[in-house]
Amino acid sequence: MNYIEKKSVFDRLFRSWYLEMVYFACYFVKDKETSKDIASDAFEYLWRNYEKIDESTAKSYLLSFIKTRCIDHIRKQNSRKDYADFVRLIAGRLTEDTTKDKEMRYEKIQKGMELLTNYNLSILKSCYLERKSYKEVAAELGVSVSAIHKNIVKALRIIRKYVASEGDQ
């Protein structure tokens, strides 16, 4: 297939499926602009790999690509939420806290961090103190991104539980 034929077929597919792909992405991410970006990325992927993809399976490739990108977007949003939770935990939620209260809270967090395994602690430090992405840390440790996410959630849960139990005493 020459370039003009390829472009013609691709344009037809784009016009036929673009809105459907945007709505499909919107089902997951609930943001129209993000959905448009993801759908556009999917069509860019299709264009770059058009020689390798049969036209009959192109729609499946697009849907799979979009679903994966949506999941990545949601994970990224969740990691930002986890980071915000961590910052709130460290900084304290009340702005009227005295310096002494903040120091005591910081000490509780430090003691809570001592309860973590070296593995959990290194992941927590890499993600939050060194600001590495879950993907970067996963690559360094040779594990999946979901394993990093699970370890972060576990570490934060341990710290929160310790801080909360210390507050009761």
mmCIF file of the C-alpha atoms, coordinates in Angstrom:
data_MODEL
# 
_entry.id   MODEL 
# 
loop_
_atom_site.group_PDB 
_atom_site.id 
_atom_site.type_symbol 
_atom_site.label_atom_id 
_atom_site.label_alt_id 
_atom_site.label_comp_id 
_atom_site.label_asym_id 
_atom_site.label_entity_id 
_atom_site.label_seq_id 
_atom_site.pdbx_PDB_ins_code 
_atom_site.Cartn_x 
_atom_site.Cartn_y 
_atom_site.Cartn_z 
_atom_site.occupancy 
_atom_site.B_iso_or_equiv 
_atom_site.pdbx_formal_charge 
_atom_site.auth_seq_id 
_atom_site.auth_comp_id 
_atom_site.auth_asym_id 
_atom_site.auth_atom_id 
_atom_site.pdbx_PDB_model_num 
ATOM 1   C CA . MET A 1 1   ? 0.000   0.000  0.000  1.00 0.00 ? 1   MET A CA 1 
ATOM 2   C CA . ASN A 1 2   ? 1.476   3.330  -0.981 1.00 0.00 ? 2   ASN A CA 1 
ATOM 3   C CA . TYR A 1 3   ? 1.483   6.429  1.213  1.00 0.00 ? 3   TYR A CA 1 
ATOM 4   C CA . ILE A 1 4   ? -1.598  8.040  -0.365 1.00 0.00 ? 4   ILE A CA 1 
ATOM 5   C CA . GLU A 1 5   ? -3.688  4.880  0.000  1.00 0.00 ? 5   GLU A CA 1 
ATOM 6   C CA . LYS A 1 6   ? -2.447  4.407  3.537  1.00 0.00 ? 6   LYS A CA 1 
ATOM 7   C CA . LYS A 1 7   ? -3.328  8.007  4.421  1.00 0.00 ? 7   LYS A CA 1 
ATOM 8   C CA . SER A 1 8   ? -6.752  7.697  2.824  1.00 0.00 ? 8   SER A CA 1 
ATOM 9   C CA . VAL A 1 9   ? -7.602  4.546  4.793  1.00 0.00 ? 9   VAL A CA 1 
ATOM 10  C CA . PHE A 1 10  ? -6.218  6.040  7.995  1.00 0.00 ? 10  PHE A CA 1 
ATOM 11  C CA . ASP A 1 11  ? -8.237  9.255  7.519  1.00 0.00 ? 11  ASP A CA 1 
ATOM 12  C CA . ARG A 1 12  ? -11.391 7.199  7.026  1.00 0.00 ? 12  ARG A CA 1 
ATOM 13  C CA . LEU A 1 13  ? -10.711 5.216  10.206 1.00 0.00 ? 13  LEU A CA 1 
ATOM 14  C CA . PHE A 1 14  ? -9.946  8.389  12.129 1.00 0.00 ? 14  PHE A CA 1 
ATOM 15  C CA . ARG A 1 15  ? -13.176 10.096 11.039 1.00 0.00 ? 15  ARG A CA 1 
ATOM 16  C CA . SER A 1 16  ? -15.185 6.950  11.803 1.00 0.00 ? 16  SER A CA 1 
ATOM 17  C CA . TRP A 1 17  ? -13.718 6.090  15.192 1.00 0.00 ? 17  TRP A CA 1 
ATOM 18  C CA . TYR A 1 18  ? -12.252 9.220  16.801 1.00 0.00 ? 18  TYR A CA 1 
ATOM 19  C CA . LEU A 1 19  ? -15.367 10.303 18.739 1.00 0.00 ? 19  LEU A CA 1 
ATOM 20  C CA . GLU A 1 20  ? -16.054 6.744  19.804 1.00 0.00 ? 20  GLU A CA 1 
ATOM 21  C CA . MET A 1 21  ? -12.495 6.479  21.141 1.00 0.00 ? 21  MET A CA 1 
ATOM 22  C CA . VAL A 1 22  ? -12.826 9.801  23.011 1.00 0.00 ? 22  VAL A CA 1 
ATOM 23  C CA . TYR A 1 23  ? -16.042 8.593  24.657 1.00 0.00 ? 23  TYR A CA 1 
ATOM 24  C CA . PHE A 1 24  ? -14.439 5.260  25.488 1.00 0.00 ? 24  PHE A CA 1 
ATOM 25  C CA . ALA A 1 25  ? -11.542 7.043  27.220 1.00 0.00 ? 25  ALA A CA 1 
ATOM 26  C CA . CYS A 1 26  ? -13.967 9.422  28.946 1.00 0.00 ? 26  CYS A CA 1 
ATOM 27  C CA . TYR A 1 27  ? -15.718 6.422  30.478 1.00 0.00 ? 27  TYR A CA 1 
ATOM 28  C CA . PHE A 1 28  ? -12.519 5.749  32.453 1.00 0.00 ? 28  PHE A CA 1 
ATOM 29  C CA . VAL A 1 29  ? -10.912 9.144  33.097 1.00 0.00 ? 29  VAL A CA 1 
ATOM 30  C CA . LYS A 1 30  ? -14.021 11.353 33.335 1.00 0.00 ? 30  LYS A CA 1 
ATOM 31  C CA . ASP A 1 31  ? -12.233 14.314 31.725 1.00 0.00 ? 31  ASP A CA 1 
ATOM 32  C CA . LYS A 1 32  ? -13.003 15.274 28.133 1.00 0.00 ? 32  LYS A CA 1 
ATOM 33  C CA . GLU A 1 33  ? -9.677  17.005 27.376 1.00 0.00 ? 33  GLU A CA 1 
ATOM 34  C CA . THR A 1 34  ? -7.642  14.139 28.794 1.00 0.00 ? 34  THR A CA 1 
ATOM 35  C CA . SER A 1 35  ? -9.828  11.716 26.839 1.00 0.00 ? 35  SER A CA 1 
ATOM 36  C CA . LYS A 1 36  ? -9.153  13.635 23.624 1.00 0.00 ? 36  LYS A CA 1 
ATOM 37  C CA . ASP A 1 37  ? -5.408  13.539 24.304 1.00 0.00 ? 37  ASP A CA 1 
ATOM 38  C CA . ILE A 1 38  ? -5.483  9.801  24.954 1.00 0.00 ? 38  ILE A CA 1 
ATOM 39  C CA . ALA A 1 39  ? -7.545  9.126  21.819 1.00 0.00 ? 39  ALA A CA 1 
ATOM 40  C CA . SER A 1 40  ? -5.167  11.270 19.754 1.00 0.00 ? 40  SER A CA 1 
ATOM 41  C CA . ASP A 1 41  ? -2.190  9.373  21.178 1.00 0.00 ? 41  ASP A CA 1 
ATOM 42  C CA . ALA A 1 42  ? -3.897  6.117  20.217 1.00 0.00 ? 42  ALA A CA 1 
ATOM 43  C CA . PHE A 1 43  ? -4.344  7.239  16.615 1.00 0.00 ? 43  PHE A CA 1 
ATOM 44  C CA . GLU A 1 44  ? -0.749  8.443  16.519 1.00 0.00 ? 44  GLU A CA 1 
ATOM 45  C CA . TYR A 1 45  ? 0.300   4.986  17.698 1.00 0.00 ? 45  TYR A CA 1 
ATOM 46  C CA . LEU A 1 46  ? -1.877  3.433  15.000 1.00 0.00 ? 46  LEU A CA 1 
ATOM 47  C CA . TRP A 1 47  ? -0.324  5.648  12.327 1.00 0.00 ? 47  TRP A CA 1 
ATOM 48  C CA . ARG A 1 48  ? 3.244   4.863  13.415 1.00 0.00 ? 48  ARG A CA 1 
ATOM 49  C CA . ASN A 1 49  ? 2.541   1.117  13.495 1.00 0.00 ? 49  ASN A CA 1 
ATOM 50  C CA . TYR A 1 50  ? 0.102   0.915  10.600 1.00 0.00 ? 50  TYR A CA 1 
ATOM 51  C CA . GLU A 1 51  ? 2.296   -1.485 8.586  1.00 0.00 ? 51  GLU A CA 1 
ATOM 52  C CA . LYS A 1 52  ? 2.268   -3.982 11.467 1.00 0.00 ? 52  LYS A CA 1 
ATOM 53  C CA . ILE A 1 53  ? -1.469  -3.793 12.175 1.00 0.00 ? 53  ILE A CA 1 
ATOM 54  C CA . ASP A 1 54  ? -4.152  -5.400 10.062 1.00 0.00 ? 54  ASP A CA 1 
ATOM 55  C CA . GLU A 1 55  ? -7.064  -3.043 9.346  1.00 0.00 ? 55  GLU A CA 1 
ATOM 56  C CA . SER A 1 56  ? -9.503  -5.638 10.690 1.00 0.00 ? 56  SER A CA 1 
ATOM 57  C CA . THR A 1 57  ? -7.834  -5.534 14.108 1.00 0.00 ? 57  THR A CA 1 
ATOM 58  C CA . ALA A 1 58  ? -7.057  -1.797 14.184 1.00 0.00 ? 58  ALA A CA 1 
ATOM 59  C CA . LYS A 1 59  ? -10.054 -0.975 16.351 1.00 0.00 ? 59  LYS A CA 1 
ATOM 60  C CA . SER A 1 60  ? -9.015  -3.586 18.911 1.00 0.00 ? 60  SER A CA 1 
ATOM 61  C CA . TYR A 1 61  ? -5.529  -2.080 19.013 1.00 0.00 ? 61  TYR A CA 1 
ATOM 62  C CA . LEU A 1 62  ? -6.990  1.382  19.577 1.00 0.00 ? 62  LEU A CA 1 
ATOM 63  C CA . LEU A 1 63  ? -9.294  0.210  22.358 1.00 0.00 ? 63  LEU A CA 1 
ATOM 64  C CA . SER A 1 64  ? -6.501  -1.706 24.059 1.00 0.00 ? 64  SER A CA 1 
ATOM 65  C CA . PHE A 1 65  ? -4.104  1.241  23.769 1.00 0.00 ? 65  PHE A CA 1 
ATOM 66  C CA . ILE A 1 66  ? -6.706  3.651  25.155 1.00 0.00 ? 66  ILE A CA 1 
ATOM 67  C CA . LYS A 1 67  ? -7.611  1.388  28.058 1.00 0.00 ? 67  LYS A CA 1 
ATOM 68  C CA . THR A 1 68  ? -3.946  1.027  28.991 1.00 0.00 ? 68  THR A CA 1 
ATOM 69  C CA . ARG A 1 69  ? -3.361  4.790  28.793 1.00 0.00 ? 69  ARG A CA 1 
ATOM 70  C CA . CYS A 1 70  ? -6.460  5.448  30.898 1.00 0.00 ? 70  CYS A CA 1 
ATOM 71  C CA . ILE A 1 71  ? -5.246  3.037  33.555 1.00 0.00 ? 71  ILE A CA 1 
ATOM 72  C CA . ASP A 1 72  ? -1.835  4.737  33.520 1.00 0.00 ? 72  ASP A CA 1 
ATOM 73  C CA . HIS A 1 73  ? -3.516  8.136  33.882 1.00 0.00 ? 73  HIS A CA 1 
ATOM 74  C CA . ILE A 1 74  ? -5.648  6.924  36.809 1.00 0.00 ? 74  ILE A CA 1 
ATOM 75  C CA . ARG A 1 75  ? -2.599  5.402  38.513 1.00 0.00 ? 75  ARG A CA 1 
ATOM 76  C CA . LYS A 1 76  ? -0.723  8.661  38.095 1.00 0.00 ? 76  LYS A CA 1 
ATOM 77  C CA . GLN A 1 77  ? -3.643  10.568 39.586 1.00 0.00 ? 77  GLN A CA 1 
ATOM 78  C CA . ASN A 1 78  ? -3.746  8.109  42.497 1.00 0.00 ? 78  ASN A CA 1 
ATOM 79  C CA . SER A 1 79  ? -0.007  8.463  43.094 1.00 0.00 ? 79  SER A CA 1 
ATOM 80  C CA . ARG A 1 80  ? -0.478  12.242 43.236 1.00 0.00 ? 80  ARG A CA 1 
ATOM 81  C CA . LYS A 1 81  ? -3.249  11.703 45.788 1.00 0.00 ? 81  LYS A CA 1 
ATOM 82  C CA . ASP A 1 82  ? -0.979  9.400  47.804 1.00 0.00 ? 82  ASP A CA 1 
ATOM 83  C CA . TYR A 1 83  ? 1.747   12.039 47.658 1.00 0.00 ? 83  TYR A CA 1 
ATOM 84  C CA . ALA A 1 84  ? -0.683  14.727 48.801 1.00 0.00 ? 84  ALA A CA 1 
ATOM 85  C CA . ASP A 1 85  ? -1.791  12.465 51.663 1.00 0.00 ? 85  ASP A CA 1 
ATOM 86  C CA . PHE A 1 86  ? 1.829   11.901 52.613 1.00 0.00 ? 86  PHE A CA 1 
ATOM 87  C CA . VAL A 1 87  ? 2.594   15.634 52.569 1.00 0.00 ? 87  VAL A CA 1 
ATOM 88  C CA . ARG A 1 88  ? -0.488  16.334 54.699 1.00 0.00 ? 88  ARG A CA 1 
ATOM 89  C CA . LEU A 1 89  ? 0.600   13.615 57.090 1.00 0.00 ? 89  LEU A CA 1 
ATOM 90  C CA . ILE A 1 90  ? 4.078   15.080 57.447 1.00 0.00 ? 90  ILE A CA 1 
ATOM 91  C CA . ALA A 1 91  ? 3.080   18.748 57.470 1.00 0.00 ? 91  ALA A CA 1 
ATOM 92  C CA . GLY A 1 92  ? 0.020   18.281 59.635 1.00 0.00 ? 92  GLY A CA 1 
ATOM 93  C CA . ARG A 1 93  ? -3.488  19.240 58.710 1.00 0.00 ? 93  ARG A CA 1 
ATOM 94  C CA . LEU A 1 94  ? -3.951  22.111 61.120 1.00 0.00 ? 94  LEU A CA 1 
ATOM 95  C CA . THR A 1 95  ? -2.197  25.344 60.258 1.00 0.00 ? 95  THR A CA 1 
ATOM 96  C CA . GLU A 1 96  ? -2.578  26.590 63.823 1.00 0.00 ? 96  GLU A CA 1 
ATOM 97  C CA . ASP A 1 97  ? -0.327  23.813 65.126 1.00 0.00 ? 97  ASP A CA 1 
ATOM 98  C CA . THR A 1 98  ? 2.489   25.147 67.205 1.00 0.00 ? 98  THR A CA 1 
ATOM 99  C CA . THR A 1 99  ? 6.059   24.451 66.278 1.00 0.00 ? 99  THR A CA 1 
ATOM 100 C CA . LYS A 1 100 ? 6.254   22.023 69.197 1.00 0.00 ? 100 LYS A CA 1 
ATOM 101 C CA . ASP A 1 101 ? 3.176   20.134 67.931 1.00 0.00 ? 101 ASP A CA 1 
ATOM 102 C CA . LYS A 1 102 ? 4.686   19.920 64.464 1.00 0.00 ? 102 LYS A CA 1 
ATOM 103 C CA . GLU A 1 103 ? 7.979   18.660 65.904 1.00 0.00 ? 103 GLU A CA 1 
ATOM 104 C CA . MET A 1 104 ? 6.113   16.028 67.913 1.00 0.00 ? 104 MET A CA 1 
ATOM 105 C CA . ARG A 1 105 ? 4.154   14.939 64.832 1.00 0.00 ? 105 ARG A CA 1 
ATOM 106 C CA . TYR A 1 106 ? 7.382   14.774 62.814 1.00 0.00 ? 106 TYR A CA 1 
ATOM 107 C CA . GLU A 1 107 ? 8.958   12.607 65.523 1.00 0.00 ? 107 GLU A CA 1 
ATOM 108 C CA . LYS A 1 108 ? 5.919   10.300 65.476 1.00 0.00 ? 108 LYS A CA 1 
ATOM 109 C CA . ILE A 1 109 ? 6.220   9.975  61.701 1.00 0.00 ? 109 ILE A CA 1 
ATOM 110 C CA . GLN A 1 110 ? 9.939   9.221  62.011 1.00 0.00 ? 110 GLN A CA 1 
ATOM 111 C CA . LYS A 1 111 ? 9.191   6.521  64.608 1.00 0.00 ? 111 LYS A CA 1 
ATOM 112 C CA . GLY A 1 112 ? 6.428   5.161  62.398 1.00 0.00 ? 112 GLY A CA 1 
ATOM 113 C CA . MET A 1 113 ? 8.895   4.971  59.529 1.00 0.00 ? 113 MET A CA 1 
ATOM 114 C CA . GLU A 1 114 ? 11.200  2.894  61.745 1.00 0.00 ? 114 GLU A CA 1 
ATOM 115 C CA . LEU A 1 115 ? 8.499   0.201  61.759 1.00 0.00 ? 115 LEU A CA 1 
ATOM 116 C CA . LEU A 1 116 ? 8.839   -0.219 57.995 1.00 0.00 ? 116 LEU A CA 1 
ATOM 117 C CA . THR A 1 117 ? 10.973  -2.886 56.431 1.00 0.00 ? 117 THR A CA 1 
ATOM 118 C CA . ASN A 1 118 ? 14.097  -1.636 54.698 1.00 0.00 ? 118 ASN A CA 1 
ATOM 119 C CA . TYR A 1 119 ? 12.434  -2.496 51.383 1.00 0.00 ? 119 TYR A CA 1 
ATOM 120 C CA . ASN A 1 120 ? 9.287   -0.447 52.116 1.00 0.00 ? 120 ASN A CA 1 
ATOM 121 C CA . LEU A 1 121 ? 11.354  2.406  53.523 1.00 0.00 ? 121 LEU A CA 1 
ATOM 122 C CA . SER A 1 122 ? 13.610  2.567  50.457 1.00 0.00 ? 122 SER A CA 1 
ATOM 123 C CA . ILE A 1 123 ? 10.583  2.594  48.135 1.00 0.00 ? 123 ILE A CA 1 
ATOM 124 C CA . LEU A 1 124 ? 8.911   5.320  50.198 1.00 0.00 ? 124 LEU A CA 1 
ATOM 125 C CA . LYS A 1 125 ? 12.053  7.456  50.198 1.00 0.00 ? 125 LYS A CA 1 
ATOM 126 C CA . SER A 1 126 ? 12.614  6.946  46.465 1.00 0.00 ? 126 SER A CA 1 
ATOM 127 C CA . CYS A 1 127 ? 9.064   7.933  45.558 1.00 0.00 ? 127 CYS A CA 1 
ATOM 128 C CA . TYR A 1 128 ? 8.459   10.768 47.995 1.00 0.00 ? 128 TYR A CA 1 
ATOM 129 C CA . LEU A 1 129 ? 11.783  12.197 49.013 1.00 0.00 ? 129 LEU A CA 1 
ATOM 130 C CA . GLU A 1 130 ? 13.684  11.659 45.763 1.00 0.00 ? 130 GLU A CA 1 
ATOM 131 C CA . ARG A 1 131 ? 10.458  12.248 43.756 1.00 0.00 ? 131 ARG A CA 1 
ATOM 132 C CA . LYS A 1 132 ? 11.023  9.290  41.446 1.00 0.00 ? 132 LYS A CA 1 
ATOM 133 C CA . SER A 1 133 ? 8.043   7.881  39.601 1.00 0.00 ? 133 SER A CA 1 
ATOM 134 C CA . TYR A 1 134 ? 6.685   4.463  40.472 1.00 0.00 ? 134 TYR A CA 1 
ATOM 135 C CA . LYS A 1 135 ? 7.870   3.316  37.054 1.00 0.00 ? 135 LYS A CA 1 
ATOM 136 C CA . GLU A 1 136 ? 11.450  4.468  37.720 1.00 0.00 ? 136 GLU A CA 1 
ATOM 137 C CA . VAL A 1 137 ? 11.559  2.763  41.116 1.00 0.00 ? 137 VAL A CA 1 
ATOM 138 C CA . ALA A 1 138 ? 10.017  -0.396 39.663 1.00 0.00 ? 138 ALA A CA 1 
ATOM 139 C CA . ALA A 1 139 ? 12.689  -0.481 36.953 1.00 0.00 ? 139 ALA A CA 1 
ATOM 140 C CA . GLU A 1 140 ? 15.476  0.006  39.507 1.00 0.00 ? 140 GLU A CA 1 
ATOM 141 C CA . LEU A 1 141 ? 14.171  -2.811 41.700 1.00 0.00 ? 141 LEU A CA 1 
ATOM 142 C CA . GLY A 1 142 ? 13.109  -5.104 38.860 1.00 0.00 ? 142 GLY A CA 1 
ATOM 143 C CA . VAL A 1 143 ? 9.485   -5.316 40.007 1.00 0.00 ? 143 VAL A CA 1 
ATOM 144 C CA . SER A 1 144 ? 6.137   -4.213 38.597 1.00 0.00 ? 144 SER A CA 1 
ATOM 145 C CA . VAL A 1 145 ? 4.685   -0.739 39.035 1.00 0.00 ? 145 VAL A CA 1 
ATOM 146 C CA . SER A 1 146 ? 1.738   -2.259 40.893 1.00 0.00 ? 146 SER A CA 1 
ATOM 147 C CA . ALA A 1 147 ? 4.172   -3.821 43.393 1.00 0.00 ? 147 ALA A CA 1 
ATOM 148 C CA . ILE A 1 148 ? 5.605   -0.361 44.055 1.00 0.00 ? 148 ILE A CA 1 
ATOM 149 C CA . HIS A 1 149 ? 2.101   1.067  44.486 1.00 0.00 ? 149 HIS A CA 1 
ATOM 150 C CA . LYS A 1 150 ? 1.139   -1.720 46.917 1.00 0.00 ? 150 LYS A CA 1 
ATOM 151 C CA . ASN A 1 151 ? 4.306   -1.162 48.965 1.00 0.00 ? 151 ASN A CA 1 
ATOM 152 C CA . ILE A 1 152 ? 3.680   2.600  49.132 1.00 0.00 ? 152 ILE A CA 1 
ATOM 153 C CA . VAL A 1 153 ? 0.097   2.049  50.277 1.00 0.00 ? 153 VAL A CA 1 
ATOM 154 C CA . LYS A 1 154 ? 1.296   -0.446 52.877 1.00 0.00 ? 154 LYS A CA 1 
ATOM 155 C CA . ALA A 1 155 ? 4.016   1.901  54.161 1.00 0.00 ? 155 ALA A CA 1 
ATOM 156 C CA . LEU A 1 156 ? 1.640   4.862  54.444 1.00 0.00 ? 156 LEU A CA 1 
ATOM 157 C CA . ARG A 1 157 ? -0.937  2.698  56.218 1.00 0.00 ? 157 ARG A CA 1 
ATOM 158 C CA . ILE A 1 158 ? 1.678   1.597  58.786 1.00 0.00 ? 158 ILE A CA 1 
ATOM 159 C CA . ILE A 1 159 ? 2.812   5.181  59.388 1.00 0.00 ? 159 ILE A CA 1 
ATOM 160 C CA . ARG A 1 160 ? -0.761  6.502  59.675 1.00 0.00 ? 160 ARG A CA 1 
ATOM 161 C CA . LYS A 1 161 ? -1.694  3.722  62.077 1.00 0.00 ? 161 LYS A CA 1 
ATOM 162 C CA . TYR A 1 162 ? 1.336   4.405  64.245 1.00 0.00 ? 162 TYR A CA 1 
ATOM 163 C CA . VAL A 1 163 ? 0.744   8.177  64.289 1.00 0.00 ? 163 VAL A CA 1 
ATOM 164 C CA . ALA A 1 164 ? -2.932  7.678  65.106 1.00 0.00 ? 164 ALA A CA 1 
ATOM 165 C CA . SER A 1 165 ? -2.150  5.215  67.921 1.00 0.00 ? 165 SER A CA 1 
ATOM 166 C CA . GLU A 1 166 ? 0.448   7.592  69.378 1.00 0.00 ? 166 GLU A CA 1 
ATOM 167 C CA . GLY A 1 167 ? -2.141  10.373 69.347 1.00 0.00 ? 167 GLY A CA 1 
ATOM 168 C CA . ASP A 1 168 ? -4.437  8.238  71.518 1.00 0.00 ? 168 ASP A CA 1 
ATOM 169 C CA . GLN A 1 169 ? -1.830  7.899  74.256 1.00 0.00 ? 169 GLN A CA 1 
# 
